[in-house]
Amino acid sequence: MFKKIGHRIRTVRLEHGIKQKDLARKIGISQGALTNFELGRRKISLEWLVKISRALEVPVSYFVGVVEPISNDDALGPKEHRLLRAFRRIASDPRLQMEVLHVIERMGHHLDRGASRAGRTLSA
């Protein structure tokens, strides 16, 4: 179980483009301890998992396996794969990733609002 948690920590850290030493410094742990967590050589306490979760902006439940990875290849269609690959290519610029994410979320929000308005118009 700890290897799985460690692997997920490492995967998310790399997806965010964060170096191991930078994450370790941010949460107040040695780089060696973080390495041991990521490799599953050391049991991780809930306290450290919460700190890592907050630093990486991912729910704790994802690391312990309660939430399945979003990038489950069987569940994604071709357009989703393209979007995910493009998003990962800009991993070297986390600010740009966040800007892209916000734009997509806003577009989805506007489409949702438009659909709810259309439904009210049709039922009126």
C-alpha positions as CSV (number, residue, x, y, z in Angstrom):
1,M,0.0,0.0,0.0
2,F,2.8,2.5,0.9
3,K,4.5,1.8,-2.5
4,K,1.2,2.7,-4.2
5,I,0.9,5.9,-2.2
6,G,4.5,6.8,-2.9
7,H,4.1,6.1,-6.6
8,R,1.0,8.4,-6.8
9,I,2.9,11.2,-4.9
10,R,5.7,11.0,-7.3
11,T,3.4,10.9,-10.4
12,V,1.5,14.0,-9.2
13,R,4.7,15.8,-8.3
14,L,6.1,15.2,-11.7
15,E,2.9,16.2,-13.4
16,H,3.0,19.5,-11.6
17,G,6.7,19.9,-12.7
18,I,7.9,20.1,-9.1
19,K,11.4,18.9,-8.2
20,Q,11.7,16.6,-5.3
21,K,13.9,19.0,-3.3
22,D,11.4,21.8,-3.8
23,L,8.5,19.8,-2.5
24,A,10.5,18.5,0.4
25,R,11.5,22.1,1.3
26,K,7.9,23.3,0.9
27,I,6.5,20.8,3.4
28,G,9.5,20.9,5.8
29,I,11.0,17.4,5.3
30,S,14.3,16.2,4.0
31,Q,14.6,15.2,0.4
32,G,15.8,11.8,1.5
33,A,12.6,11.2,3.6
34,L,10.5,12.3,0.6
35,T,12.5,9.8,-1.6
36,N,11.7,7.1,0.9
37,F,8.0,8.0,0.9
38,E,7.9,8.0,-2.9
39,L,9.7,4.6,-3.1
40,G,7.5,3.1,-0.4
41,R,10.5,2.3,1.8
42,R,9.1,4.4,4.6
43,K,5.6,4.4,6.0
44,I,4.0,7.8,5.6
45,S,2.0,9.3,8.4
46,L,-1.4,11.0,7.8
47,E,0.2,14.2,8.9
48,W,2.8,14.1,6.1
49,L,0.3,12.9,3.6
50,V,-1.9,15.9,4.4
51,K,1.0,18.3,4.0
52,I,2.0,16.7,0.6
53,S,-1.7,16.7,-0.5
54,R,-2.0,20.4,0.2
55,A,1.3,21.3,-1.4
56,L,0.3,19.3,-4.6
57,E,-3.4,20.5,-4.4
58,V,-4.7,16.9,-4.6
59,P,-7.1,15.3,-2.2
60,V,-5.6,12.8,0.3
61,S,-8.2,10.3,-0.9
62,Y,-6.4,10.1,-4.3
63,F,-3.2,9.0,-2.7
64,V,-4.7,6.3,-0.6
65,G,-6.7,4.9,-3.6
66,V,-10.2,6.0,-2.6
67,V,-10.3,8.1,-5.8
68,E,-9.2,6.5,-9.0
69,P,-6.7,8.4,-11.2
70,I,-8.3,10.8,-13.6
71,S,-6.0,9.6,-16.4
72,N,-7.5,6.1,-16.5
73,D,-6.7,5.4,-20.2
74,D,-9.7,3.1,-20.6
75,A,-12.1,5.9,-19.7
76,L,-10.7,8.6,-21.9
77,G,-11.7,9.2,-25.5
78,P,-9.4,10.3,-28.3
79,K,-10.0,14.1,-27.8
80,E,-9.5,13.7,-24.0
81,H,-6.2,12.0,-24.7
82,R,-5.1,14.8,-27.0
83,L,-6.1,17.4,-24.4
84,L,-4.2,15.5,-21.6
85,R,-1.1,15.2,-23.8
86,A,-1.1,18.9,-24.6
87,F,-1.6,19.8,-21.0
88,R,1.3,17.6,-19.9
89,R,3.5,19.2,-22.6
90,I,3.2,22.6,-20.8
91,A,4.1,21.0,-17.4
92,S,7.3,23.1,-17.3
93,D,5.1,26.2,-16.8
94,P,2.6,25.5,-13.9
95,R,1.2,29.0,-14.2
96,L,0.3,28.4,-17.8
97,Q,-1.3,25.1,-16.9
98,M,-3.4,26.8,-14.3
99,E,-4.5,29.5,-16.7
100,V,-5.5,26.9,-19.3
101,L,-7.3,24.9,-16.7
102,H,-9.3,28.0,-15.5
103,V,-10.2,28.9,-19.1
104,I,-11.6,25.4,-19.7
105,E,-13.5,25.4,-16.4
106,R,-15.0,28.8,-17.3
107,M,-16.0,27.5,-20.7
108,G,-17.7,24.5,-19.1
109,H,-19.4,26.8,-16.6
110,H,-20.8,29.0,-19.4
111,L,-22.0,26.0,-21.4
112,D,-23.7,24.6,-18.3
113,R,-25.4,28.0,-17.7
114,G,-26.5,28.2,-21.3
115,A,-27.9,24.7,-21.2
116,S,-30.0,25.4,-18.1
117,R,-31.3,28.6,-19.7
118,A,-32.2,26.7,-22.9
119,G,-34.1,24.2,-20.8
120,R,-36.1,27.0,-19.1
121,T,-36.9,28.5,-22.5
122,L,-38.1,25.2,-23.9
123,S,-40.3,24.4,-20.9
124,A,-41.9,27.9,-20.8
